[in-house]
């Protein structure tokens, strides 16, 4: 088959699948943004980076920008068709930025598959979940509806879709949910595994190793969507009760989801203003964004890993922490409960209960007698259902190749 992947940040969710399909003899090409610098496992074509579209109304602006990217992606697709005679049998694209919306006009006979990461909903998910961020307003819900239009259109156009978790698939309405097959992206458990020789050197030169009393927190950005504000409020009690604990946070200072705080430049600054005088800066280490090797080493040596999230897309960091056999304390929100069962393979606490979180973190740092069992069970959960080579990749390949049979 001729297979085209479409993703502005390719390979995105598709590094293993695109490589595997090429190795199976398919002709595989990726269409991506011209400014994307990520290494690709397959040949790529580029489309022009869109400029922000200015419209008179804020509610129309998101769709206008997504359609502008769709148009430029379609122009790139047309060049592939007209100049290079490339006509794919299957297209697999991410719906998040609108890139797939016009591709059927270029290749009407291609089987269009989409990665359905999440449908924005005005109730029952992230919008309105946290009163502190103030999204539970009519205007906030209006904007959520506006930002959902291209996602609905994308999956309506698609012949089939794939989603990594049941929670994410179930965010789509029932009439669209029936198109979605749930297959996780997959964790390479041969690489993401326990390592008793792991180490991490902190900026001041101190070297952390397995057995040290380390509490870890990881997020793309330090922000409320991933419970950063709750975690920071738990630290004073944790540090007071565990005087030898070292806290390591990985994540950028910007915003990946949601908005910036109203009364500070960053959420990190805001939370340090709130609790900074009650935490020891020599024991709380903000590493910013780090390379994958350092991140993985932290997962392998931490005594307790904390993962908090709104009802939203599940982070890869949780599944990778589980794969390394980490002792996990997490929020009892819906996406987490799909993988973590309290007392079986981790500890769950209510998202907003700072005291409960502090107590659970202290319990883990002090040496929970159940820790060996919970850590082993966490890794076994990934081995049994989320392992890249045993489960996810074979199922993804079968799902995609079978699409040709229903044309």
N, C-alpha and C positions, 0 to 999 in steps of 0.2 A: 504494500500500500504506500501511497504518498500521504504523509501525515504532517500537518502544520500545527505547531504550538503558537499561541498568541498570548503574550504577557509583557507588559511594559518593563518589568524588572526580571525578565527571564534569566535564569531558569525558574526562579520563584519556587512554586510547589512541585516543579516537574524535573528536577535534575536527574533523578534515578529512572523515572519512566521514559524520558526522552532518550537517554543513553541506552536503556535496555531495548527499546523498540528499534533503534538503529542497529544494535548488535544482532537483532533477529532478522535483519535483512530489509527492513522497511526504509524508504527514503524519508528522512526526517529533517524538517526545517523549522526554524523558529522565526517569528516576526516580532520585533521588539522596538522600543524607543531608541532613537539614535544616540541618546546620551547615556544609555545603560552600559556600564562598564563591567558588569559581572561576568566572570568567565562562563563560557557556554560549552556544554558537552556535545553540541551539534552545530551545524552551520546556521548562521543567522542572516536575516535580512532586516533592514532598518526602515522605520518610518519617521517623518519629521516630528520633532517634539512640539506639541501644541502650545500656543500662548493662551494665557487666561482670557476668557471671554467676558467682556463687561456688558451686563444687561441692566435695564432700568429697575428690575425687581429682584430682590434677594432670593425669593423662592424659585425663580426660573434659572438662576445662575448655575446651580449644580448641574442640572440637565444640559444646559448649553455647553458647559465645559466637557461633560462626558461625550456629548455628540460631536464636539470638535475633535476630540481624540478618536472617536469612531470614524469620522471622515478622513482623518490623516492616516489611520490604520488601513482604511479601505483604499486610499490612494496607493499605499505601499503594496497592498494585495493586488491591485490592478496592474501595477508595474510587474509584479511576479507573473501574473497571467499573460500580459501582452508582450513583455520584453523577454521573458524567460520561459514562456510556455509551461508554467507550473500550475497544475490543476490538482489540488489535494482531494483525496478520497475522504479524509477525515480531518476536521479542524477541532482542536481542543484549546479553549481559551478561558481566561479568568474574566468573570463578568464585572469585577469591581470597578473598573475605570471606563467601561463602555466600548472597549476595543472590538468586541464581537458584533456590535449592533448592525453593521452594514455589510458584513462579510458574505451573507447569503445573496446579496445583490451582485457580488463579483463571481461567486461560485455557487449557483443555486442548487446544483446537484450534490454538493459535498454534504457529508453527515456532520452536523454542527453539534459539538459537545461542549459543555461549559463546566467550570469549577464553581460551584455554588457555595461560597464561603459563609455567607450570612445574609438574611433578610432583615433590614432595619424594621423594627416594630415600635409603635408609639406606646405600647403598654406591655407589661409582663417581662420585659427584657432590660436592657441597660437604661433606656430613657425613663427618667423618674425614679430609678433605683436608689440613687444617693441624693438625699435632700440637700446635702452640702454643696453640690455642684449646680443646683438650680435648673435642671433641665425639664422639670415637670410643669411646664407652662404651655399655654396654647401655642405660643410662637415656637417653642421647642418642638412640639409635636408636628406643627405645620412643616418645619424644616425637615423633620425625619421623613414625612410623607414625600416631600420634594426630592430627598436624596435616595428614595427607594424606587423611583419611577424607572430608572435605567436597569435596575436589578430585575424588576418584574418583566420588563420588555425582553431582557436578555434570556431569561429562562423560558419565557413563552416562545421565543423564536427557536430555542434549542430542541434538538431531537432527544437528547438525554443529558443528564447532569450527574456530577459526582460531588460528594461532600465528605469532609474528614470525620465528622462525629454525628451521632444521632441528634444531639442538641442543635447543632448548626443546621442540619437538614430540616429539623422540625420547626425552625424559625420561619420557613416558607409556608404559605397557606396550603391547605390540603389539596386543592386542585392543581398546585404546582409541585407539591411534595412527591406526588406519584412518579414524577420524572427522575427523582434523585436516588442514586445508589450510594450507600454509605461505605466508604473505604478510606481508612486513615492514610495519611501521607507516608507513614512508616518510619520506624526508628532503626538505625543500623546498630543493633545490639552488640556487634563485634567490636565496634569502636566506642560506642556509648555504653560503658560497662564499668563495674567496680575496678579500682586500681589502687592497691595498698601502697604503691610507690608515688602516688600523685603528690605534687607540691605546688604552692603558689607563693611567689615573692611579692610582698606588699610594697608600695612606693617607698616606705621608709627603710626597706631592706629586711624586715622580719619575714621569715619563711614559715608558712603554714603547711601542716602535714596531717594525714589521717590520724585521728586520735586527739588532735587539738580540739578545744572547745570553740567551735566555729558555728556561727549562725549566718546563713546566706539568704539573700533576696536578689532576684533577677527579674528585670523587665526591660523591654526595649527603651522605654522612657519612664522616669520616676513620676508617676501620676496616679490620680485616684482610680482610674479604670482598673488598675492592677493593685489597688489597695495600699499604695505607698503611704498615704496619710494615716491609715489605720496601723500599719506596721511601725511607723515612726512613733506614734503615740504609745505603742506597746513597749518600746525600747527602754524608757526609764525604769520601769519595774523589772524588766529582764536583766538589765545591767546591774541594778542594785542587788538582786538576788544571786546573780552569777558573776562574781567579781573577776573571774578569769576569762570570761567569754569575749571573743572577738567577733564583731559584726562586719560582714562584707556585703556591700551593695553594688550590683552591676546595673547600669542603665544610664541613658543620656538625660540631660537636664531639660530637654524640650518636651513637646507634647506629640504623642502619636495618635491618641484618641481623646475625644472630649476637648476641653478648652483650657486655657491658662488661668491661673488664679486671678481674682480681681484685685487683690491687694499685695501682690508680689510679682517679681519677674518670672519666677519658676516655682513649681511645687516644692522643690528641694529647699529653696530659700524660705518659702512660707513655713514649712514644717520645722526648719531649723530656728526660725523666729519663735515658733510656738514651744518647742521642746529642747532647743539647743542647750539651754542652761542646765538641763537635767540629764544630759548624756555626756559621756567622756569622749571627746574627739580623738583621743589616742586609741580608743577601742572601737570606733565606728569609722569604717573605711569606705569612702565613695570612690569607686574605681572608674566611673564613667562607662563608656563602651569599650570593650576589650576584644582581643582576638579570640577565635573559637577555642584554641588550645587552653588559654587561661580560664575561660568560662567553664570548659569541661573539667579542668583540674579542680576548680572550686566545687563543682557538683560531686566529684569523686572523693573529696576530703571533708566536706562539711559534716558536722554532727547533726544539724537540723536545717532543713531547707523550708522556707516559708513561701507559699504561693497563694496569693489572694487575687480574686478577679470579680468584677461585675458579671452578671449574666451576659456573656459576650463570647467572642471567638476564643477558643482554648489556646493557650500558648504552647509552643513546642517545648519551652523550658520545663513544663510540668512533666510531660512524657519522657523527656531526656533525664530529668532528675530521678524519675521512677526507674528508668533503665539502668542508672548507675547504682541503684540500691540505696537511695537516700532515705533518711527518716524525714517524712513530709508532714508539715502542719499546714493545712489549707482551709480556704473558706468553704462553707457548705452551700455554695451556689450551684445552680443546675449543671453548668458545663463540667464542673469539677466532680460532682457526684456521679457522673457517668463513668469515671475511672477510679475514684477513691471511695472506699467504703470505710467508714469510721471504725477504728479498732481492728480492721482486717488487713489493710495495706497502707494505712496512714491515719492521721488524726484530723478531724474536721471541727471547725469552730464557726459560730455565726459571724458573718462578715463584719458587722459593726460592733461586735462585743470586744472591746479593747482588753478588758480584764481577762476574759476567757482566752484570748489570743496570748496574752502575756503568760498566763498560767500554763498553757499548752507548750509554749516555747521553752519555758523554764523546766518543765517536766522532761522534755526531750534533751535539753542541754545537761540536765543533772544525771542522765543515764536511765531512761525509761527501761524497766526490765523487759518490756515487750519489744524493744527496738530491733533486736535481731530478726524476730519473726515478721515484724511489719516491713522492714527493709527488704527481706527476701521476697515477701509477698508482693511488694511494689514492683520489683524487677520481674517477677513471674507474671504479673498482669500484662506487662509489655511483651514478654516472650510469647505469651499465649494468644495474644490478639492483635498486637500492634507492631510486631517484628517486620522489618522491611523485607527481608529476603524469604522469610517463611510464610508471610501472610499478605502484607500490603502490596508489594510489587507484583507477585503472581496474579493477584485478584485484579489489580489495575490493568495489567496487560490483557487478561482474559476479557475484562469489561470492554476495553477499547477495541480489541480485535473482533469481538462479537458484534460490534456495531455494523460491520460490513454485511453481516448475514441478514440484517433486517432492513436493508435499503430497498 
